[in-house]
Amino acid sequence: MTLLPSLQMFIHSFPIMVLVLAFLMFCQLTCMSQAQLRVGFYSQTCSEAESIVRSVVRDAIQTNPRNAPILLRLHFHDCFVQGCDASVLIDHGFNSERNAPGHVGLEGFEVIENAKARLESVCNGTVSCADIVALAARDAVSLIGVPFYEVPTGRRDGRVSDISFAANLPDVDDSIRLLKSKFRQKGLSHKDLVLLSSGAHTIGTTACFFLQKRLYDFTMGNSSDPAINPQFLPKLKALCPPGNVDDRIPLDAVTESTFDEQIFRNIRDGFAVLSSDARLNDDKNTSQVLESYINNGSSTGRSVPSFKSDFTKAMVKMGNIGVKTGLQGEIRRVCGSFN
């Protein structure tokens, strides 16, 4: 008995059809797991998401203005470990990432949890903690003078939080070479280093803990960092005497509460508070970036780089580090705990 030509053709092509369907299914799953962030990700699933986060952040800053730099720092520290996945929020004992030495003094967890609770009551299981951290940082700086910028969303929350993974965080006592290397590993340039590390220090305070080595043990013989302006050194030592690790001092003593370029003048003139900020003068590329923001351009007539505008671009860039999307990770119900 002879098969009809059409049936014969179907049988011969059947294995190929199976392979094609399998390939299409694989591609679909891959695309879902590697989905890109996008502005307005929650426009259909939780249209109030961004306004809710902004409301919580506004209340937090009105209650305590320190929450602006606190939320900015929280986003930075989250992204620099396993990517922007809210792993730094997990609180499940000593081995949690948040307990790493590089995260000493990290705050703002309760602000994120408040925003999450509000969102869960409106859009249960929809908005990730990682996105809340990114949005909260944006809202924090935009409420104190930085131009509002769009934050691409769609991050998923990580399922791992381990203190050992935070061992390579940028450190206040790192050399400029090491700082540039750590930023480069995250896909960030020397310009991003100036903007995200020192530029973010235009507001906020630091604990004296982070100045002990710079002031009293910079090199052998209990010396101080020679980059500190001689007029500034006795003032720093008075504010942070030996062994005083808990008191806090402004990162920018001139315009402590204003988001502006003054921090770069401080660094150039030897009035940087942190060693990592001072190290920007040790490198030709980073020092040129400093000067580009200090120079008002009046004598040359050239266009001047906008610190605030460039800062927002660097923030968006940082917010894309190692993100989990699609089928990766999870959407936590509570930001401090895995589901």
C-alpha positions in Angstrom: 0.0 0.0 0.0 1.5 3.3 -1.1 1.1 6.4 1.2 -0.4 9.5 -0.3 2.4 12.1 -1.2 1.1 14.7 1.2 1.1 12.2 4.1 4.5 10.9 3.1 5.9 14.5 3.2 4.4 15.1 6.6 6.0 12.0 8.1 9.4 12.9 6.7 9.2 16.5 7.9 7.8 15.6 11.4 11.2 15.4 13.2 12.2 18.8 11.7 8.9 20.3 13.0 9.6 19.0 16.5 13.0 20.6 16.4 11.6 23.9 15.2 9.0 24.0 17.9 11.5 23.1 20.6 13.8 25.8 19.4 11.0 28.4 19.5 10.0 27.3 23.0 13.7 27.6 24.1 13.9 31.1 22.5 10.8 32.2 24.3 12.0 31.0 27.7 15.4 32.6 27.1 13.9 35.9 26.1 11.7 35.9 29.2 14.6 35.2 31.4 16.8 37.9 29.8 14.0 40.5 29.4 15.2 44.1 29.5 14.2 46.7 32.0 11.9 49.4 30.7 10.4 52.6 31.9 6.8 52.1 32.9 7.1 48.4 33.6 4.3 48.5 36.1 2.0 50.8 34.1 -0.5 48.0 33.5 0.0 45.8 36.6 0.4 48.4 39.3 -0.1 51.9 37.9 0.4 53.5 41.3 3.7 51.9 42.1 6.0 54.8 41.5 3.7 57.4 43.1 3.4 55.2 46.2 7.2 54.8 46.5 7.7 58.6 46.0 5.1 59.4 48.7 6.8 57.1 51.2 10.2 58.6 50.4 8.9 62.2 50.7 7.5 61.4 54.1 10.7 59.8 55.2 12.9 62.8 54.1 10.5 65.3 55.7 10.8 63.3 59.0 14.6 63.0 58.7 16.5 64.8 55.9 19.3 62.3 56.4 17.2 59.8 54.6 18.1 61.3 51.2 21.7 60.3 51.3 20.9 57.1 53.2 18.6 55.9 50.4 21.2 56.9 47.8 23.9 54.9 49.6 21.6 51.9 50.0 21.1 51.7 46.2 24.8 51.9 45.5 25.7 49.2 48.0 23.0 46.9 46.7 24.1 47.2 43.1 27.8 46.7 43.8 27.6 43.2 45.3 25.4 40.8 43.2 23.8 43.4 41.0 20.7 45.5 41.8 18.7 42.6 43.3 17.9 43.8 46.8 20.2 41.1 48.3 21.5 43.7 50.8 18.0 43.9 52.3 17.9 40.3 53.5 18.1 39.8 57.2 18.6 36.2 58.1 21.4 36.1 60.5 25.1 37.0 60.7 26.0 35.6 57.3 23.6 38.0 55.5 25.2 40.3 53.0 24.1 43.4 55.0 26.4 42.5 57.8 29.6 42.8 55.6 32.2 45.2 56.9 31.8 47.3 53.7 28.1 47.9 54.6 28.9 49.3 58.1 26.4 52.0 58.9 24.0 51.1 56.1 20.5 52.3 56.8 17.1 52.9 55.2 15.8 49.4 55.4 12.6 50.5 57.2 11.8 53.0 54.4 12.0 50.3 51.8 9.8 48.0 54.0 7.3 50.7 54.4 7.0 51.2 50.7 6.8 47.5 50.1 3.9 47.1 52.7 2.0 49.9 51.0 2.5 48.3 47.6 1.5 44.9 48.8 -1.8 46.3 50.0 -2.5 47.6 46.5 -0.7 45.3 44.1 0.1 42.0 45.9 3.2 40.2 44.7 3.9 42.6 41.8 6.6 45.2 42.6 10.1 43.9 43.5 12.1 45.2 46.4 15.0 45.8 43.9 12.8 48.2 42.0 11.7 49.9 45.2 15.4 50.5 46.1 16.1 52.0 42.7 13.0 54.2 42.7 13.6 55.3 46.3 17.1 56.5 45.4 15.8 58.4 42.4 13.1 60.0 44.5 15.4 60.9 47.3 17.8 62.9 45.2 15.1 64.4 43.0 13.4 65.8 46.2 16.6 67.7 47.1 17.4 69.3 43.8 18.5 66.7 41.3 16.5 66.8 38.1 13.8 64.0 38.0 14.9 61.2 35.8 13.1 58.1 34.5 14.1 54.7 36.1 13.7 51.6 34.0 12.0 49.0 36.1 11.4 45.2 35.9 14.1 44.0 38.2 13.5 40.8 40.2 14.7 40.1 43.7 17.7 37.8 44.2 17.5 34.5 46.1 21.0 34.7 47.6 22.4 36.9 50.3 25.9 36.0 51.6 28.3 38.1 53.5 31.2 36.7 51.5 29.9 38.1 48.3 30.5 41.7 49.6 34.2 41.3 50.1 35.1 43.3 46.9 33.1 46.4 47.6 34.8 49.7 46.9 36.5 50.8 50.2 37.4 54.2 51.5 41.0 53.2 51.9 41.4 51.8 48.3 44.0 53.3 46.0 42.7 55.1 42.9 44.0 52.2 40.7 41.9 49.7 42.8 38.8 51.9 42.8 39.0 52.2 39.0 39.4 48.5 38.7 36.4 47.7 40.9 34.2 50.2 38.9 35.5 48.8 35.6 34.5 45.3 36.7 30.9 46.6 37.0 31.0 48.1 33.5 31.4 51.7 34.9 34.0 54.2 33.7 36.3 56.5 35.6 33.8 59.3 35.0 31.1 57.1 36.7 33.5 56.6 39.6 33.7 60.4 40.1 30.0 60.8 39.8 28.7 57.9 41.8 31.3 57.7 44.5 32.5 61.3 45.2 29.6 63.1 43.5 27.2 61.3 45.8 29.2 62.6 48.8 27.9 66.1 48.1 25.2 65.4 50.7 25.2 63.3 53.9 27.6 62.4 56.7 30.1 59.8 57.4 31.1 58.0 60.7 34.5 58.8 62.1 35.1 55.0 61.8 36.0 55.6 58.1 38.6 58.3 58.9 40.7 56.5 61.5 43.3 55.1 59.1 43.5 58.3 57.1 44.1 60.5 60.1 46.2 58.3 62.4 47.7 55.3 60.5 48.0 56.3 56.8 51.5 55.0 56.6 54.1 53.6 59.0 54.7 55.9 61.9 51.1 56.9 62.7 51.1 59.7 60.0 48.2 61.4 58.4 47.3 61.5 54.7 49.5 64.2 53.2 46.8 65.0 50.7 44.8 66.7 53.6 45.1 70.5 53.5 47.2 71.5 56.6 44.5 73.9 57.6 41.9 71.2 57.5 43.8 68.4 59.3 43.5 69.8 62.8 39.8 70.3 62.3 39.3 66.7 61.2 41.3 65.4 64.1 39.3 67.5 66.5 36.0 66.1 65.1 37.3 62.5 65.0 39.9 61.9 67.7 41.6 58.6 67.9 39.3 55.8 68.8 36.1 57.8 68.2 34.3 55.7 65.6 30.7 56.6 66.1 30.4 60.4 65.7 29.3 61.6 62.3 30.7 64.5 60.3 29.5 66.1 57.0 31.1 64.8 53.8 30.9 68.3 52.4 31.4 70.8 55.2 30.7 73.8 53.0 27.3 72.9 51.5 26.4 69.9 53.5 22.7 69.8 52.6 22.9 71.0 49.0 23.4 68.7 46.0 26.1 70.7 44.1 29.6 70.7 42.7 31.3 72.0 45.9 32.5 68.5 46.8 34.8 68.5 43.8 36.4 71.8 44.9 36.9 70.4 48.3 38.7 67.4 46.8 40.9 69.5 44.6 41.9 71.8 47.4 42.7 69.1 50.0 39.4 69.4 51.9 38.1 65.9 51.1 36.9 64.1 54.2 37.3 60.5 52.9 40.5 59.1 51.5 38.7 57.5 48.5 37.5 61.0 47.5 41.0 62.5 47.8 42.4 59.7 45.7 40.6 61.2 42.6 43.4 63.7 42.5 46.0 60.9 42.2 44.9 60.0 38.6 45.0 62.2 35.5 41.6 60.9 34.1 39.6 61.3 37.3 41.2 64.7 38.2 40.2 66.0 34.7 36.6 64.9 35.4 36.8 66.9 38.7 38.0 70.0 36.9 35.3 69.7 34.2 32.6 70.1 36.9 34.5 72.8 38.8 35.2 75.0 35.8 32.4 77.4 35.2 33.5 77.9 31.6 33.2 81.7 31.8 36.7 82.3 30.5 36.6 79.9 27.6 33.1 80.1 26.4 32.9 76.4 26.1 29.9 74.4 27.2 30.2 73.1 30.7 29.3 69.5 31.7 26.3 69.4 33.9 27.1 67.5 37.1 23.4 66.9 38.0 22.5 65.7 34.5 25.6 63.4 34.2 24.9 62.1 37.7 21.4 61.0 36.7 22.8 59.2 33.7 25.4 57.4 35.8 22.6 56.4 38.3 20.6 54.8 35.5 23.7 53.0 34.3 24.5 51.7 37.8 20.9 50.6 38.2 21.4 48.1 35.3 24.3 46.2 36.9 23.6 42.5 37.1 19.8 42.9 37.1 17.6 39.8 37.3 14.6 39.9 35.1 11.9 37.6 33.5 12.0 34.2 35.1 15.1 34.9 37.2 14.8 35.6 41.0 11.5 36.3 42.7 9.1 39.0 43.9 9.4 39.0 47.6 6.4 39.6 49.9 8.7 41.1 52.6 12.0 42.7 51.5 14.0 41.4 54.4 13.1 37.8 53.8 13.1 35.3 50.9 9.7 33.9 50.0 
